């Protein structure tokens, strides 16, 4: 036989009763299990019956529903709750259960086909909220109350006056009779057209946190992380194929409400352990698209200057701080391996970035290319032009690159007020670059090895 809403309500009340009776039953059963004394057994049973009698009476459906209807005014069912803005906010919460879906292009509460209903108010009366939200076949007491009836409760009494009393009582949980705002909800006064007396009028707006939307998002994020998709996640981590779609929410943040007592904010907040996920809404990180340096005269262009700016600045500071006594092996070692070698590494990394543009191979043949020919021979390594490759194989361009590096470095390091760099430094930097450049070229794939 199919479960009805009335059956579900009766079952819920019975479960609430059993929760109350369970400690008493455990105490009784403990005595019955350990003792063979008939007097002790009789006493344990009588004590249980005495303690259980008021609970049994209170949880008779008619009595419990009458009490629940009286306590319903202590809570408010809501999709948008004020206490998420501030825990001491006394503003009204809102229950918006309209099932229509709006296509606005944004994820909003109206986008949800099913809105989970929250409850705010006295935490001791949240059992009433759970009763009202019991749903069977898309029907619930909330739905019935909004349609001005409580047919699911007919099973529990034939007294029409009592049914009316229950309906009136439970309706008080659907929202405040008089809507009110509060300063702690960060109200906004929005100006509207002035009236005839030229007095400015305002709409008072009270933005409320959508607990229903937060709950739907929390469920979705939690399911992708801790649900049954473990095999999909494991396959993704190992780089293996899986027929199902892998869902993830990267770069999420967690916002906590209620501290150690999340139930003081709302029922759903308690179910989420006070957590609410925030999706990353930062703009995408800019990533420059690599293109052949057609408009650059050499590889030592503005982009390379940006890449080496900090290192050049530190190099200049190092040279400025030297004295005549610093002309020793330790200083020269730091100069070569602390600065020059790092600059050469940056140069070769940049060169690899350009050489890797295989889909643009032959870019130096373009009539608009302004790059120095020797630099193009180095960088356009996969140029299909036979004459180009023959000239490249000669290697005459290596000397030019090394010389240009030395000239570029001397120009960047120039500081006549603190030190002078001349032919000796130019020759030395060129020598270092040429040595490293030849080693780099030996490991560069040729056109046939691509």
RAWODA-V554203 format. One record per helix or strand. SS is the DSSP state (@ for helix, = for strand). FROM is the first residue (numbers start at 1). LEN is the number of residues. Records with the same first field share a line. If there is no record, write none. Layout:
SS=FROM-LEN  FROM-LEN
//
This chain:
@=5-30  38-21  61-14  82-3  109-3  123-11  141-6  151-6  160-15  183-3  211-16  230-9  262-3  267-5  302-19  324-3  329-27  358-3  363-3  373-7  386-9  397-17  423-20  447-3
==75-4  80-2  94-1  118-4  135-2  139-2  188-5  201-5  209-2  253-4  275-4
//
